[in-house]
Amino acid sequence: MELLKLCGAHVTSSLKDLASDRSNQKKMIVFDPDAYTDSLPNYNEIAARYNSEAVSSNWALECIASFTVQPTAVYPVEEFESQLS
């Protein structure tokens, strides 16, 4: 998370902060597949509720490594669902 902050991102660990954010900044929910051993949360549903986009943690790593915001379509959360089943 610190690297994201150094790149200019506002990082929060609370969905309440997403709900209260009225800025025009794009909101992302970054999913880390290694953080879950049981059931996978429905991040796409959560993202829709908070007017944000759900992406895999690989997206954040690629953005940091390339110093540019990468296209999010290449890093969907769904790619991890089969790995956790």
C-alpha positions in Angstrom: 0.0 0.0 0.0 2.9 2.4 0.7 4.1 2.1 -2.9 0.6 3.0 -4.2 0.6 6.1 -1.9 4.1 7.1 -3.2 2.6 6.9 -6.7 -0.1 9.4 -5.7 -2.9 7.0 -4.9 -5.3 7.6 -1.9 -5.4 4.2 -0.2 -8.1 3.1 2.3 -8.9 -0.2 3.9 -12.5 0.8 4.7 -15.5 0.6 2.4 -17.1 3.3 4.5 -14.4 5.7 3.2 -15.4 4.8 -0.4 -19.0 5.5 0.4 -18.3 8.9 1.8 -15.8 9.9 -1.0 -17.5 12.5 -3.3 -14.5 13.2 -5.4 -14.3 12.6 -9.1 -11.4 10.3 -8.7 -11.7 6.8 -10.1 -12.2 4.3 -7.2 -10.7 0.9 -7.4 -11.1 -2.1 -5.1 -7.9 -4.2 -5.4 -8.4 -7.9 -4.7 -5.5 -10.0 -3.3 -6.2 -13.7 -3.9 -3.7 -14.8 -1.2 -5.7 -13.0 1.5 -8.6 -15.5 1.3 -8.6 -19.2 2.3 -12.4 -19.7 2.4 -15.1 -18.2 0.2 -14.3 -15.5 -2.3 -16.2 -12.2 -1.6 -18.3 -10.9 -4.5 -16.0 -8.0 -5.3 -17.9 -7.1 -8.5 -21.1 -6.6 -6.5 -19.3 -4.6 -3.8 -17.6 -2.5 -6.5 -20.9 -1.7 -8.1 -22.4 -0.7 -4.8 -19.6 1.8 -4.2 -19.4 3.1 -7.7 -15.9 1.6 -8.1 -14.1 -1.1 -10.1 -12.8 -4.4 -8.9 -9.3 -5.5 -10.1 -6.7 -8.1 -9.1 -3.7 -7.1 -7.1 -1.6 -7.7 -10.3 -3.1 -4.5 -11.7 -1.6 -2.5 -8.8 1.7 -4.2 -9.2 1.8 -3.5 -12.9 0.9 0.2 -12.4 3.7 0.6 -9.9 6.2 -1.2 -12.1 5.4 0.8 -15.2 4.7 4.1 -13.5 1.5 4.4 -15.5 -2.1 3.5 -14.8 -2.7 0.2 -16.7 -6.0 -0.8 -18.4 -8.2 -2.5 -15.9 -9.9 -4.9 -18.3 -6.7 -7.0 -18.4 -6.8 -7.7 -14.6 -10.3 -8.9 -13.7 -11.1 -10.4 -10.3 -12.7 -13.4 -11.9 -9.4 -14.9 -12.9 -8.8 -16.0 -9.3 -12.2 -17.6 -8.6 -11.2 -20.9 -10.1 -7.9 -20.9 -8.2 -9.7 -20.6 -4.9 -12.3 -23.4 -5.5 
